[in-house]
């Protein structure tokens, strides 16, 4: 078995990577062995699969649905086609979260059959009735024969009993190659086969990806032949990055240099590569400007949103603090934080408890108004997101 599920513990989150050693052997691209990547934050779950007893807050005929108040003080949108038809304001509604809150929009809901919920839970104020599967459980189900490597016993304790016989305790769940490949996912620039470089730019409306095939200019073949080959060889790795980063919704991609009339020949490359993605994104074709259009379902938040927000930056600060203080004698250096970082840590007290367990020190957090809201510092030069 060459496929492994690696679960690396960090303050407030568990980084999960599915790797395949055979894929590394077959493909020389850096990070090629990384099949899947996800973040699991027990203190701030994304809610996918959660079952709630909610209450209809407002009917929205123009939107074709209703907003439903949930137990955590948030609300989600229940389309008429997913069970809102016939409900009126104030009605109780049993719902399941099918798309987590992301991009500034609330969760998307679907009605949950009443017979799936005990009679005693069907009425009452909004309440969380059941948690959905964690990202680790989802990946374990997708690769049922893969061992689960953990580097912290607390990860194993969070798993359902049915998975614990697959758990293997190791010193470091991520080897150096996995660590490098996962770190690279934070970079909007991607190095691809053949010297191609892609730049990924998320916007509120869509994700824009630009490919630059500068290295192909040295190819001695006819220009269009060389550019087609360059794009053909680079696209599978780039489309795999879409999966690893969980880029979703509308995605537009400008391939490297190829004449617009020639780009249709790349359709099989798009379709074959996207078919490997379990979310089954659709290749919609090319626009009049030659931009490839992809539509990928939105379910969990994209990676860039998870790491760039206040909670993601707060966990990043704690992770660096743990690395700097682990195993050091005496009093650990204080962690100075901006206002948004402080609020995020207040909402996830388990993250600081994890930092204490991993480092052997209690984090000495200091609010520093001189730092930007998302800034932090380890008693040294200022760190900014």
Residue frames relative to the residue before (quaternion, step in Angstrom):
aa qw qx qy qz dx dy dz
X 1.0000 0.0000 0.0000 0.0000 0.00 0.00 0.00
X 0.1544 -0.8165 0.5529 0.0619 3.57 -0.63 1.12
X 0.6167 0.5348 -0.3526 0.4576 3.60 1.23 -0.27
X 0.0043 -0.7902 0.6120 -0.0328 3.55 -0.90 0.99
X 0.2715 -0.7083 0.6247 0.1852 3.54 -1.20 0.65
X 0.1118 -0.8143 0.5695 0.0113 3.56 -0.52 1.21
X 0.0646 -0.8001 0.5964 -0.0054 3.58 -0.76 1.08
X 0.0824 -0.8249 0.5590 -0.0125 3.56 -0.22 1.33
X 0.3360 -0.7718 0.5119 0.1713 3.55 -0.68 1.13
X 0.0656 0.7542 -0.6502 0.0648 3.55 -1.12 0.82
X 0.6689 -0.5012 0.3313 0.4378 3.62 -1.12 0.36
X 0.8643 0.1095 -0.0975 0.4811 3.56 -0.75 1.08
X 0.8092 0.1568 -0.0909 0.5589 3.58 1.17 -0.15
X 0.2430 -0.7131 0.6358 0.1683 3.50 -1.36 0.38
X 0.2410 -0.7648 0.5832 0.1300 3.56 -0.67 1.12
X 0.1221 -0.8171 0.5633 0.0109 3.55 -0.70 1.12
X 0.0057 0.7853 -0.6178 0.0406 3.55 -0.83 1.05
X 0.1878 -0.7271 0.6476 0.1292 3.54 -1.02 0.85
X 0.0289 -0.8228 0.5664 -0.0352 3.56 -0.61 1.16
X 0.1626 -0.7654 0.6179 0.0769 3.53 -1.23 0.58
X 0.3661 -0.7554 0.5036 0.2043 3.57 -0.44 1.23
X 0.6297 0.5453 -0.3417 0.4352 3.59 1.01 -0.74
X 0.6233 0.5388 -0.3428 0.4514 3.58 1.06 -0.69
X 0.6110 0.5343 -0.3487 0.4685 3.59 1.07 -0.68
X 0.6654 0.5110 -0.3062 0.4498 3.58 0.94 -0.90
X 0.7253 0.4528 -0.2461 0.4565 3.57 1.01 -0.78
X 0.7791 0.2398 -0.1077 0.5691 3.59 1.18 -0.50
X 0.3274 -0.7920 0.4905 0.1581 3.55 -0.63 1.13
X 0.4597 0.7011 -0.4454 0.3143 3.58 1.27 -0.03
X 0.5379 -0.6255 0.4546 0.3358 3.57 -0.98 0.84
X 0.8290 0.1871 -0.1574 0.5030 3.55 -0.90 0.97
X 0.3734 0.7625 -0.4722 0.2370 3.60 1.25 0.13
X 0.6384 0.5583 -0.3335 0.4117 3.59 1.10 -0.56
X 0.5676 0.5819 -0.3865 0.4357 3.59 1.25 -0.13
X 0.1936 -0.8118 0.5452 0.0796 3.57 -0.44 1.24
X 0.8014 -0.0097 0.0821 0.5923 3.55 0.92 -0.99
X 0.0542 -0.7902 0.6102 0.0165 3.56 -1.14 0.62
X 0.0901 0.7930 -0.5959 0.0892 3.57 -1.00 0.84
X 0.2841 -0.7156 0.6081 0.1935 3.53 -1.32 0.39
X 0.1232 -0.7660 0.6286 0.0544 3.55 -0.97 0.95
X 0.0379 -0.8051 0.5914 -0.0255 3.56 -0.61 1.15
X 0.2793 -0.8091 0.4909 0.1623 3.60 0.00 1.25
X 0.6951 0.4768 -0.2824 0.4579 3.61 1.06 -0.67
X 0.7731 0.1656 -0.1008 0.6040 3.57 1.28 -0.22
X 0.0160 -0.8429 0.5379 -0.0037 3.60 0.61 1.11
X 0.5107 -0.6714 0.4458 0.2995 3.56 -1.11 0.66
X 0.5170 -0.7098 0.3709 0.3023 3.59 1.28 -0.07
X 0.4319 0.7119 -0.4763 0.2823 3.61 1.17 -0.16
X 0.8170 0.2147 -0.1906 0.5000 3.56 -0.83 1.06
X 0.4771 0.6684 -0.4514 0.3492 3.60 1.23 -0.14
X 0.2562 -0.7417 0.6017 0.1490 3.56 -1.11 0.78
X 0.0663 -0.8055 0.5888 -0.0135 3.57 -0.77 1.10
X 0.2674 -0.6430 0.6728 0.2498 3.48 -1.36 0.39
X 0.0336 -0.8346 0.5486 -0.0368 3.53 -0.33 1.26
X 0.3021 -0.7175 0.5881 0.2193 3.51 -1.34 -0.12
X 0.4747 -0.6815 0.4783 0.2853 3.56 -0.87 1.00
X 0.2290 -0.8009 0.5443 0.0990 3.56 -0.64 1.16
X 0.8023 -0.0966 0.1047 0.5797 3.58 0.98 -0.79
X 0.3345 -0.6944 0.6006 0.2128 3.53 -1.09 0.82
X 0.0987 -0.7908 0.6034 0.0295 3.58 -0.97 0.90
X 0.1887 -0.8301 0.5130 0.1101 3.63 0.27 1.22
X 0.6514 0.5313 -0.3270 0.4319 3.58 0.99 -0.79
X 0.7108 0.4136 -0.2433 0.5143 3.58 1.20 -0.55
X 0.4365 -0.7251 0.4430 0.2958 3.57 1.26 -0.11
X 0.7609 0.2966 -0.2112 0.5371 3.56 0.89 0.88
X 0.3937 -0.6963 0.5470 0.2468 3.53 -1.28 -0.43
X 0.3842 -0.6728 0.5736 0.2661 3.53 -1.23 0.53
X 0.1539 -0.7954 0.5852 0.0341 3.53 -0.92 1.02
X 0.3663 -0.7175 0.5509 0.2179 3.57 -0.85 1.01
X 0.2090 -0.7853 0.5763 0.0869 3.56 -0.97 0.97
X 0.7260 -0.4900 0.2864 0.3884 3.54 -1.33 0.30
X 0.7172 0.4718 -0.2664 0.4382 3.60 1.01 -0.68
X 0.6372 -0.5475 0.3250 0.4343 3.57 1.25 0.27
X 0.6043 0.5185 -0.3642 0.4830 3.58 1.26 -0.04
X 0.2800 -0.7295 0.5845 0.2185 3.54 -1.30 -0.08
X 0.1915 -0.7631 0.6050 0.1222 3.53 -1.28 0.37
X 0.4426 -0.6862 0.5105 0.2694 3.55 -1.26 0.38
X 0.1368 -0.7764 0.6140 0.0386 3.54 -0.85 1.09
X 0.2941 -0.7751 0.5283 0.1832 3.63 -0.37 1.16
X 0.6115 -0.5346 0.4272 0.3972 3.57 -1.20 0.47
X 0.6705 0.5177 -0.2965 0.4411 3.57 1.00 -0.84
X 0.7202 0.4031 -0.2367 0.5126 3.59 1.26 -0.34
X 0.7934 -0.3475 0.1552 0.4750 3.58 1.21 0.39
X 0.5526 0.6342 -0.4064 0.3568 3.63 1.18 -0.08
X 0.5059 0.6617 -0.4298 0.3487 3.60 1.16 -0.44
X 0.7987 0.2738 -0.2212 0.4881 3.57 -0.86 0.99
X 0.6022 0.5504 -0.3701 0.4443 3.60 1.20 -0.26
X 0.1615 -0.7734 0.6053 0.0969 3.56 -1.16 0.65
X 0.6980 -0.4744 0.3297 0.4232 3.54 -1.26 0.38
X 0.7696 0.3168 -0.2681 0.4853 3.55 -0.88 1.04
X 0.5356 0.6276 -0.4111 0.3876 3.61 1.22 -0.30
X 0.4421 -0.6347 0.5570 0.3024 3.55 -1.21 0.59
X 0.0496 -0.7973 0.6015 0.0027 3.57 -1.09 0.71
X 0.2555 -0.7346 0.6103 0.1506 3.56 -0.89 0.98
X 0.0628 0.8313 -0.5404 0.1141 3.57 -0.45 1.21
X 0.2409 -0.7246 0.6268 0.1549 3.51 -1.35 0.45
X 0.4187 -0.6930 0.5221 0.2680 3.59 -0.99 0.80
X 0.1333 -0.8167 0.5601 0.0386 3.57 -0.67 1.13
X 0.7656 0.0910 -0.0886 0.6307 3.58 1.29 -0.31
X 0.4000 -0.7448 0.4803 0.2336 3.54 -0.66 1.08
X 0.6232 -0.5090 0.4282 0.4112 3.53 -1.29 0.32
X 0.2123 0.7663 -0.5756 0.1908 3.58 -0.85 0.98
X 0.8217 0.2474 -0.1762 0.4822 3.52 -1.24 0.46
X 0.6768 -0.4971 0.2963 0.4550 3.58 1.10 0.60
X 0.6481 0.4840 -0.3187 0.4941 3.59 1.27 0.07
X 0.5441 -0.6442 0.4412 0.3071 3.54 -1.15 0.68
X 0.7086 -0.4533 0.3360 0.4236 3.52 -1.35 0.06
X 0.3349 -0.6827 0.6071 0.2308 3.53 -1.30 0.49
X 0.1914 -0.8146 0.5458 0.0440 3.55 -0.92 1.00
X 0.1045 -0.7348 0.6597 0.1184 3.52 -1.41 0.22
X 0.5528 -0.6155 0.4411 0.3478 3.57 -1.05 0.72
X 0.2777 -0.7406 0.5925 0.1528 3.53 -1.08 0.83
X 0.5072 -0.6560 0.4478 0.3344 3.65 -0.75 0.92
X 0.5355 -0.6570 0.4245 0.3184 3.57 -0.88 0.94
X 0.6708 0.5135 -0.3202 0.4286 3.59 0.98 -0.75
X 0.5867 0.5571 -0.3798 0.4485 3.60 1.27 -0.05
X 0.7042 0.3926 -0.2308 0.5447 3.58 1.32 -0.15
X 0.5300 -0.6270 0.4540 0.3461 3.64 -0.89 0.82
X 0.6248 -0.5726 0.3807 0.3699 3.58 -1.08 0.76
X 0.6617 0.5365 -0.3104 0.4220 3.58 0.96 -0.85
X 0.7019 0.4652 -0.2618 0.4715 3.60 1.20 -0.45
X 0.5483 0.6781 -0.3783 0.3107 3.58 1.23 -0.20
X 0.7692 0.2523 -0.1609 0.5646 3.59 1.17 -0.37
X 0.5097 0.6260 -0.4823 0.3402 3.54 -1.21 0.56
X 0.6978 -0.4451 0.3374 0.4484 3.57 -1.29 -0.06
X 0.6991 -0.4448 0.3248 0.4560 3.61 -1.22 0.22
X 0.1140 0.7846 -0.5970 0.1225 3.56 -0.95 0.95
X 0.4253 -0.6450 0.5673 0.2850 3.53 -1.24 0.57
X 0.2050 -0.8221 0.5246 0.0836 3.59 -0.56 1.15
X 0.8034 -0.0744 0.0725 0.5863 3.60 1.02 -0.68
X 0.3996 -0.6952 0.5473 0.2397 3.53 -1.10 0.77
X 0.4351 -0.6644 0.5405 0.2775 3.53 -1.16 0.64
X 0.6718 -0.4870 0.3495 0.4351 3.61 -1.24 0.16
X 0.4869 -0.6490 0.5008 0.3016 3.56 -1.11 0.73
X 0.6608 -0.4842 0.3665 0.4411 3.62 -1.20 0.25
X 0.6359 0.5247 -0.3419 0.4511 3.61 1.02 -0.69
X 0.6437 0.5078 -0.3265 0.4703 3.59 0.99 -0.75
X 0.6328 0.5328 -0.3320 0.4533 3.58 1.01 -0.79
X 0.6923 0.4614 -0.2822 0.4777 3.59 0.89 -0.90
X 0.6194 0.5349 -0.3472 0.4579 3.60 1.05 -0.66
X 0.6491 0.4981 -0.3186 0.4786 3.59 1.06 -0.67
X 0.6522 0.5193 -0.3161 0.4528 3.59 1.07 -0.71
X 0.7641 0.1826 -0.1108 0.6088 3.60 1.16 -0.61
X 0.1037 -0.8740 0.4714 0.0566 3.59 0.49 1.21
X 0.7091 0.4414 -0.2716 0.4781 3.61 1.16 -0.37
X 0.5452 0.6425 -0.3952 0.3658 3.60 1.23 -0.13
X 0.4308 -0.6705 0.5286 0.2922 3.61 -0.96 0.78
X 0.3255 -0.7240 0.5772 0.1916 3.56 -1.22 0.57
X 0.1662 -0.8028 0.5693 0.0618 3.58 -0.44 1.23
X 0.0060 -0.7969 0.6036 -0.0251 3.58 -0.78 1.04
X 0.2527 -0.7716 0.5623 0.1568 3.58 -1.17 0.54
X 0.7277 0.2908 -0.2008 0.5878 3.57 1.31 0.24
X 0.4811 -0.7005 0.4470 0.2794 3.58 -0.74 1.05
X 0.5794 0.5986 -0.3852 0.3970 3.61 1.12 -0.51
X 0.5841 0.5616 -0.3764 0.4492 3.59 1.16 -0.52
X 0.6652 0.5033 -0.3008 0.4623 3.57 0.90 -0.91
X 0.6432 0.5375 -0.3254 0.4377 3.58 1.03 -0.76
X 0.6654 0.5023 -0.3028 0.4618 3.59 1.16 -0.53
X 0.5951 0.5872 -0.3634 0.4110 3.59 1.22 -0.28
X 0.5373 -0.5939 0.4703 0.3708 3.60 -1.13 0.51
X 0.6571 -0.5493 0.3388 0.3896 3.61 -1.08 0.66
X 0.6255 0.5779 -0.3478 0.3923 3.60 1.00 -0.74
X 0.7116 0.4471 -0.2617 0.4747 3.61 1.15 -0.46
X 0.5439 0.6842 -0.3926 0.2863 3.58 1.14 -0.44
X 0.6162 0.5415 -0.3696 0.4364 3.61 1.11 -0.41
X 0.6415 0.5067 -0.3268 0.4742 3.60 1.27 -0.14
X 0.5508 0.6542 -0.3740 0.3588 3.57 1.28 -0.26
X 0.0528 -0.7621 0.6450 0.0193 3.55 -1.07 0.88
X 0.2967 -0.7564 0.5578 0.1694 3.59 -0.74 1.06
X 0.0007 0.7895 -0.6119 0.0484 3.56 -0.85 1.05
X 0.6389 -0.5349 0.3824 0.3994 3.57 -1.26 0.32
X 0.7915 0.0101 0.0243 0.6106 3.59 1.00 -0.84
X 0.3763 -0.7526 0.4918 0.2237 3.58 -0.53 1.13
X 0.7295 0.3271 -0.2067 0.5640 3.59 1.09 -0.70
X 0.2779 -0.7128 0.6123 0.1996 3.57 -0.88 0.92
X 0.7359 -0.4382 0.2674 0.4415 3.59 -1.25 0.15
X 0.6487 0.5187 -0.3289 0.4494 3.60 1.00 -0.77
X 0.6607 0.4936 -0.3077 0.4746 3.58 0.97 -0.83
X 0.6249 0.5354 -0.3344 0.4593 3.57 1.02 -0.80
X 0.6790 0.4869 -0.2972 0.4620 3.58 0.89 -0.91
X 0.6669 0.5047 -0.3068 0.4542 3.58 0.94 -0.87
X 0.6741 0.4788 -0.3045 0.4730 3.60 0.97 -0.78
X 0.6253 0.5283 -0.3418 0.4616 3.61 1.02 -0.72
X 0.6406 0.5511 -0.3244 0.4251 3.58 1.03 -0.78
X 0.5795 0.6049 -0.3766 0.3957 3.59 1.17 -0.44
X 0.6063 0.5491 -0.3557 0.4521 3.60 1.24 -0.27
X 0.6319 0.5461 -0.3189 0.4481 3.58 1.25 -0.37
X 0.3977 -0.7316 0.4914 0.2552 3.64 -0.71 0.94
X 0.6532 0.4686 -0.3129 0.5059 3.60 1.25 -0.28
X 0.1045 -0.8001 0.5906 0.0107 3.57 -0.89 0.99
X 0.2667 -0.7400 0.5968 0.1585 3.56 -0.87 0.99
X 0.1207 -0.8196 0.5601 0.0012 3.56 -0.75 1.13
X 0.6817 -0.4695 0.3442 0.4430 3.60 -1.22 0.26
X 0.7995 0.3115 -0.2325 0.4580 3.54 -1.20 0.63
X 0.6108 -0.5862 0.3506 0.4005 3.57 1.20 0.37
X 0.4469 0.6821 -0.4609 0.3502 3.58 1.25 0.26
X 0.1383 -0.7679 0.6217 0.0683 3.54 -1.12 0.75
X 0.1226 -0.7875 0.6014 0.0567 3.56 -0.92 0.92
X 0.1783 -0.7579 0.6190 0.1035 3.55 -1.16 0.69
X 0.1918 -0.7953 0.5717 0.0615 3.55 -0.74 1.15
X 0.0107 -0.8135 0.5795 -0.0482 3.58 -0.70 1.12
X 0.1791 -0.7846 0.5842 0.1049 3.61 -0.31 1.18
X 0.0540 -0.7602 0.6464 0.0349 3.58 -1.10 0.76
X 0.6741 -0.4871 0.3337 0.4437 3.63 -1.17 0.21
X 0.7270 0.4456 -0.2490 0.4592 3.60 1.06 -0.68
X 0.8057 -0.0679 0.1154 0.5770 3.58 0.98 -0.82
X 0.4167 -0.6403 0.5640 0.3135 3.54 -1.37 -0.04
X 0.1597 -0.7896 0.5887 0.0669 3.58 -0.74 1.08
X 0.0582 -0.7897 0.6107 0.0004 3.57 -0.90 0.97
X 0.0975 -0.7936 0.6002 0.0205 3.55 -0.81 1.06
X 0.1886 -0.7749 0.5961 0.0930 3.57 -0.87 0.99
X 0.1097 -0.7773 0.6184 0.0373 3.54 -1.02 0.91
X 0.1197 -0.8315 0.5416 0.0305 3.57 -0.52 1.19
X 0.0432 0.8607 -0.5060 0.0362 3.57 0.95 0.85
X 0.6604 0.5249 -0.3225 0.4293 3.58 0.96 -0.80
X 0.5890 0.5984 -0.3747 0.3932 3.58 1.17 -0.45
X 0.5256 0.6563 -0.4138 0.3490 3.58 1.20 -0.33
X 0.6367 0.5286 -0.3308 0.4537 3.59 1.21 -0.39
X 0.4939 0.6605 -0.4294 0.3681 3.59 1.28 -0.19
X 0.3596 -0.7720 0.4900 0.1861 3.59 -0.81 1.01
X 0.5034 0.6335 -0.4455 0.3833 3.60 1.20 -0.02
X 0.6952 -0.4220 0.3483 0.4662 3.56 -1.31 0.15
X 0.6471 -0.5854 0.3191 0.3697 3.55 -0.99 0.90
X 0.7221 0.4396 -0.2699 0.4609 3.60 0.71 -1.03
X 0.6126 0.5394 -0.3487 0.4606 3.60 1.09 -0.66
X 0.6729 0.4928 -0.2903 0.4692 3.56 0.93 -0.92
X 0.6802 0.4895 -0.3017 0.4547 3.59 0.91 -0.86
X 0.6157 0.5259 -0.3544 0.4677 3.58 1.04 -0.67
X 0.6725 0.4978 -0.3001 0.4581 3.60 0.86 -0.95
X 0.6310 0.5407 -0.3312 0.4470 3.57 1.01 -0.81
X 0.6907 0.4624 -0.2777 0.4816 3.58 0.88 -0.92
X 0.6253 0.5508 -0.3367 0.4384 3.58 0.96 -0.85
X 0.7187 0.4511 -0.2539 0.4643 3.58 0.92 -0.89
X 0.7139 0.4643 -0.2611 0.4545 3.60 1.07 -0.66
X 0.5963 0.6364 -0.3646 0.3265 3.58 1.02 -0.73
X 0.6381 0.5308 -0.3765 0.4115 3.69 0.79 -0.76
X 0.6665 0.4876 -0.3096 0.4713 3.60 0.95 -0.82
X 0.6518 0.5079 -0.3231 0.4613 3.60 0.99 -0.75
X 0.6728 0.4852 -0.3041 0.4684 3.59 0.92 -0.85
X 0.5948 0.5355 -0.3633 0.4769 3.59 1.18 -0.48
X 0.6007 0.5551 -0.3555 0.4523 3.59 1.11 -0.62
X 0.5820 0.5672 -0.3710 0.4493 3.59 1.09 -0.64
X 0.6669 0.4914 -0.2892 0.4797 3.56 0.97 -0.86
X 0.6795 0.4988 -0.3028 0.4446 3.60 0.82 -0.97
X 0.7311 0.4058 -0.2268 0.4994 3.60 1.00 -0.80
X 0.3371 -0.7679 0.4708 0.2739 3.57 1.34 -0.13
X 0.1844 0.7708 -0.5749 0.2034 3.56 0.87 0.99
X 0.0076 -0.8396 0.5382 -0.0734 3.56 -0.69 1.07
X 0.6692 0.4588 -0.3842 0.4404 3.51 -1.34 0.23
X 0.7656 -0.3043 0.2540 0.5067 3.57 -1.11 -0.69
X 0.0299 -0.7810 0.6231 -0.0310 3.55 -0.87 1.05
X 0.0598 -0.7834 0.6179 0.0310 3.59 -0.84 0.96
X 0.1093 -0.8151 0.5688 -0.0154 3.54 -0.89 1.02
X 0.1855 -0.7649 0.6107 0.0869 3.54 -0.87 1.03
X 0.2953 -0.7741 0.5320 0.1750 3.58 -0.42 1.20
X 0.6245 -0.6029 0.3771 0.3229 3.53 -1.29 0.40
X 0.9149 -0.0849 0.0226 0.3940 3.51 -0.61 1.26
X 0.5613 0.6441 -0.3972 0.3351 3.60 1.06 -0.58
X 0.5494 -0.6195 0.4491 0.3357 3.57 -0.99 0.86
X 0.6106 -0.5965 0.3735 0.3630 3.57 -1.01 0.85
X 0.6819 0.5040 -0.3041 0.4343 3.59 0.88 -0.89
X 0.6718 0.4974 -0.2926 0.4644 3.60 1.21 -0.43
X 0.5549 0.6766 -0.3790 0.3012 3.58 1.18 -0.44
X 0.5438 0.6247 -0.4040 0.3884 3.60 1.13 -0.49
X 0.5940 0.5867 -0.3646 0.4123 3.59 1.13 -0.55
X 0.6332 0.5309 -0.3338 0.4536 3.60 1.24 -0.30
X 0.3873 0.7519 -0.4692 0.2540 3.62 1.23 -0.13
X 0.6720 0.4917 -0.3372 0.4392 3.68 0.77 -0.84
X 0.6144 0.5439 -0.3528 0.4496 3.60 1.07 -0.68
X 0.6466 0.5047 -0.3136 0.4784 3.57 0.95 -0.86
X 0.7157 0.4754 -0.2789 0.4289 3.57 0.70 -1.05
X 0.6702 0.4909 -0.3101 0.4623 3.60 0.94 -0.82
X 0.6721 0.4935 -0.3031 0.4613 3.60 0.95 -0.80
X 0.6862 0.4806 -0.2896 0.4630 3.59 0.91 -0.87
X 0.5819 0.5959 -0.3746 0.4074 3.60 1.14 -0.52
X 0.6263 0.5425 -0.3414 0.4438 3.61 1.19 -0.41
X 0.5813 0.5886 -0.3623 0.4293 3.57 1.26 -0.34
X 0.4426 -0.7238 0.4523 0.2753 3.65 -0.66 1.00
X 0.6378 0.5146 -0.3436 0.4586 3.63 1.16 -0.35
X 0.3220 -0.7989 0.4590 0.2177 3.58 1.32 -0.02
X 0.0264 0.8059 -0.5888 0.0560 3.61 0.54 1.11
X 0.3577 -0.7395 0.5366 0.1928 3.55 -1.19 0.62
X 0.2897 -0.7050 0.6192 0.1889 3.53 -1.06 0.83
X 0.2230 -0.8310 0.5025 0.0847 3.57 -0.51 1.21
X 0.6344 -0.5190 0.3372 0.4630 3.58 1.27 -0.15
X 0.5700 -0.5841 0.4607 0.3489 3.53 -1.33 -0.33
X 0.4419 -0.6719 0.5264 0.2760 3.55 -1.08 0.73
X 0.6989 -0.4417 0.3432 0.4457 3.56 -1.32 0.05
X 0.6748 0.4666 -0.2882 0.4939 3.58 1.19 -0.47
X 0.5750 -0.6286 0.3658 0.3747 3.58 1.26 0.08
X 0.4781 0.6652 -0.4460 0.3605 3.61 1.21 0.27
X 0.3874 -0.7056 0.5443 0.2364 3.55 -0.88 0.96
X 0.1904 -0.7838 0.5846 0.0878 3.57 -0.95 0.92
X 0.0275 -0.7780 0.6267 -0.0352 3.54 -0.90 1.06
X 0.1135 -0.7676 0.6269 0.0708 3.56 -1.05 0.77
X 0.0226 -0.8076 0.5876 -0.0443 3.57 -0.54 1.23
X 0.5150 -0.6748 0.4216 0.3188 3.62 -0.74 0.99
X 0.3339 -0.7049 0.5912 0.2050 3.53 -1.13 0.77
X 0.0594 0.7830 -0.6170 0.0520 3.58 -0.78 1.03
X 0.7891 0.0915 -0.0349 0.6064 3.59 0.48 -1.19
X 0.6318 -0.5406 0.3730 0.4117 3.63 -1.14 0.43
X 0.5255 -0.6237 0.4655 0.3438 3.61 -1.08 0.64
X 0.6546 -0.5478 0.3534 0.3828 3.55 -1.18 0.61
X 0.6579 0.5223 -0.3394 0.4233 3.62 0.85 -0.87
X 0.6427 0.5121 -0.3293 0.4651 3.59 1.07 -0.65
X 0.6464 0.5300 -0.3193 0.4465 3.58 1.01 -0.78
X 0.7554 0.4056 -0.2267 0.4619 3.59 0.88 -0.87
X 0.7090 0.4879 -0.2777 0.4269 3.62 1.07 -0.56
X 0.5982 0.5890 -0.3630 0.4044 3.59 1.18 -0.42
X 0.7348 -0.4256 0.2828 0.4460 3.60 -1.26 0.15
X 0.6708 0.4870 -0.3190 0.4594 3.60 0.89 -0.83
X 0.6552 0.5139 -0.3136 0.4565 3.58 0.94 -0.85
X 0.6730 0.4799 -0.2971 0.4780 3.58 0.97 -0.81
X 0.6127 0.5398 -0.3488 0.4599 3.59 1.09 -0.66
X 0.6714 0.4766 -0.3000 0.4817 3.58 0.94 -0.83
X 0.6028 0.5449 -0.3548 0.4623 3.58 1.08 -0.65
X 0.6442 0.5175 -0.3186 0.4643 3.58 0.97 -0.85
X 0.6652 0.4932 -0.3056 0.4699 3.59 0.93 -0.87
X 0.6282 0.5396 -0.3410 0.4448 3.58 1.01 -0.79
X 0.6644 0.4790 -0.3021 0.4878 3.59 0.95 -0.82
X 0.6288 0.5327 -0.3389 0.4538 3.60 1.01 -0.75
X 0.6419 0.5144 -0.3263 0.4658 3.60 0.97 -0.82
X 0.6577 0.5082 -0.3193 0.4552 3.60 0.89 -0.87
X 0.6958 0.4857 -0.2755 0.4518 3.58 1.01 -0.80
X 0.7812 0.3689 -0.1741 0.4725 3.60 1.05 -0.68
X 0.4923 0.6783 -0.4403 0.3218 3.60 1.17 -0.38
X 0.8482 0.1608 -0.1390 0.4851 3.56 -0.88 1.01
X 0.5466 0.6109 -0.4167 0.3929 3.60 1.20 0.03
X 0.4378 -0.7042 0.4874 0.2737 3.62 -0.97 0.77
X 0.7708 0.3856 -0.2530 0.4394 3.54 -1.26 0.29
X 0.7456 -0.3808 0.3036 0.4548 3.52 -1.30 -0.39
X 0.4174 -0.7195 0.5002 0.2407 3.56 -0.87 0.98
X 0.6002 -0.5602 0.4346 0.3702 3.53 -1.22 0.55
X 0.4869 -0.6652 0.4711 0.3139 3.61 -1.00 0.71
X 0.3310 -0.6995 0.5964 0.2132 3.53 -1.30 0.48
X 0.1700 -0.7858 0.5904 0.0707 3.57 -0.50 1.22
X 0.0399 -0.8272 0.5594 -0.0361 3.56 -0.80 1.02
X 0.4852 -0.6299 0.5277 0.2988 3.52 -1.33 0.48
X 0.7439 -0.4583 0.2637 0.4086 3.55 -1.30 0.24
X 0.6823 0.4793 -0.3055 0.4597 3.63 0.88 -0.85
X 0.6166 0.5268 -0.3424 0.4743 3.59 1.07 -0.70
X 0.6497 0.5240 -0.3181 0.4496 3.59 0.93 -0.88
X 0.6656 0.4946 -0.3093 0.4656 3.59 0.90 -0.87
X 0.6438 0.5232 -0.3281 0.4518 3.59 0.97 -0.81
X 0.6702 0.4822 -0.3032 0.4758 3.61 0.96 -0.80
X 0.6018 0.5518 -0.3583 0.4529 3.60 1.09 -0.63
X 0.6949 0.4743 -0.2731 0.4663 3.58 1.06 -0.75
X 0.7618 0.2645 -0.1630 0.5685 3.61 1.23 -0.28
X 0.0772 -0.8446 0.5282 0.0397 3.62 0.45 1.16
X 0.5715 0.6081 -0.3806 0.3984 3.58 1.16 -0.50
X 0.5859 0.5882 -0.3767 0.4110 3.59 1.13 -0.56
X 0.6813 0.4591 -0.2970 0.4867 3.59 0.94 -0.81
X 0.5977 0.5393 -0.3638 0.4685 3.60 1.12 -0.58
X 0.6282 0.5186 -0.3281 0.4783 3.59 1.05 -0.76
X 0.6429 0.5286 -0.3243 0.4495 3.58 0.96 -0.85
X 0.6301 0.5260 -0.3293 0.4667 3.58 1.04 -0.74
X 0.6713 0.5014 -0.2962 0.4586 3.57 0.92 -0.92
X 0.7203 0.4653 -0.2571 0.4457 3.57 0.90 -0.92
X 0.7648 0.3821 -0.1981 0.4794 3.60 1.04 -0.71
X 0.4025 -0.6993 0.4923 0.3266 3.56 1.10 -0.66
X 0.6893 0.3974 -0.2717 0.5415 3.58 1.30 0.19
X 0.4174 -0.6558 0.5591 0.2885 3.56 -1.20 0.53
X 0.4508 -0.7025 0.4668 0.2923 3.62 -0.65 1.02
X 0.2115 -0.7461 0.6204 0.1175 3.55 -0.88 1.01
X 0.0605 -0.8374 0.5431 -0.0107 3.54 0.04 1.33
X 0.0676 -0.7935 0.6048 0.0060 3.53 -0.95 0.95
X 0.3402 -0.7204 0.5687 0.2047 3.56 -0.82 1.01
X 0.0567 -0.8044 0.5911 -0.0176 3.55 -0.73 1.13
X 0.2875 -0.7975 0.5040 0.1655 3.62 -0.18 1.23
X 0.5909 0.5817 -0.3806 0.4095 3.61 1.17 -0.33
X 0.6090 0.5362 -0.3531 0.4657 3.58 1.24 -0.32
X 0.5542 -0.5616 0.4686 0.3974 3.61 -1.17 0.40
X 0.7001 -0.4961 0.2904 0.4235 3.64 -1.12 0.51
X 0.7658 0.3076 -0.1777 0.5361 3.60 1.03 -0.76
X 0.4756 0.6819 -0.4337 0.3474 3.59 1.21 0.34
X 0.0023 0.7768 -0.6297 -0.0057 3.55 -1.28 0.42
X 0.0858 -0.7985 0.5955 0.0202 3.55 -1.21 0.49
X 0.2949 -0.7259 0.5957 0.1769 3.54 -1.14 0.77
X 0.6902 -0.4960 0.2593 0.4587 3.57 0.56 1.23
X 0.6471 0.4476 -0.3305 0.5212 3.54 1.07 0.81
X 0.8052 -0.1865 0.1492 0.5428 3.59 -1.05 -0.68
X 0.5745 -0.6174 0.4230 0.3315 3.52 -1.07 0.78
X 0.2071 -0.7490 0.6174 0.1217 3.56 -1.14 0.77
X 0.0895 -0.7857 0.6113 0.0313 3.54 -0.93 0.92
X 0.5626 -0.6049 0.4327 0.3611 3.61 -1.12 0.59
